């Protein structure tokens, strides 16, 4: 996959989260970002090899 650059369209994908009633919700990344400026970043998971070797 090519790196994401300024001005690119956000890739297809979904985000799942628990709402205030502990119900699992899933939304598309594209619908959240449509018509907006978005900052996309990633963080390695705690206690994973990537995190421990930094």
C-alpha positions, -999 to +999 in steps of 0.1 A: +000+000+000+013+034-009+018+060+018-010+085+023-002+120+012-017+154+018-049+158-003-055+120-007-089+105-002-091+085+031-088+048+024-119+025+028-121+010+062-142+010+094-139+018+130-157+000+158-162+014+192-185+010+222-210+038+227-222+053+260-246+024+264-219-003+258-233-011+224-208-019+197-210+006+169-192+005+135-189+034+112-170+038+079-139+060+079-150+076+047-183+087+061-166+102+092-141+121+070-163+132+041-160+169+035-136+174+064-099+178+069-085+148+088-053+140+106-045+103+105-020+088+129-011+054+143+002+043+176+018+009+182+000-014+207+013-015+242+037-044+250+039-054+213+074-060+198+071-027+178+064-008+210+092-025+231+119-020+204+115+018+200 
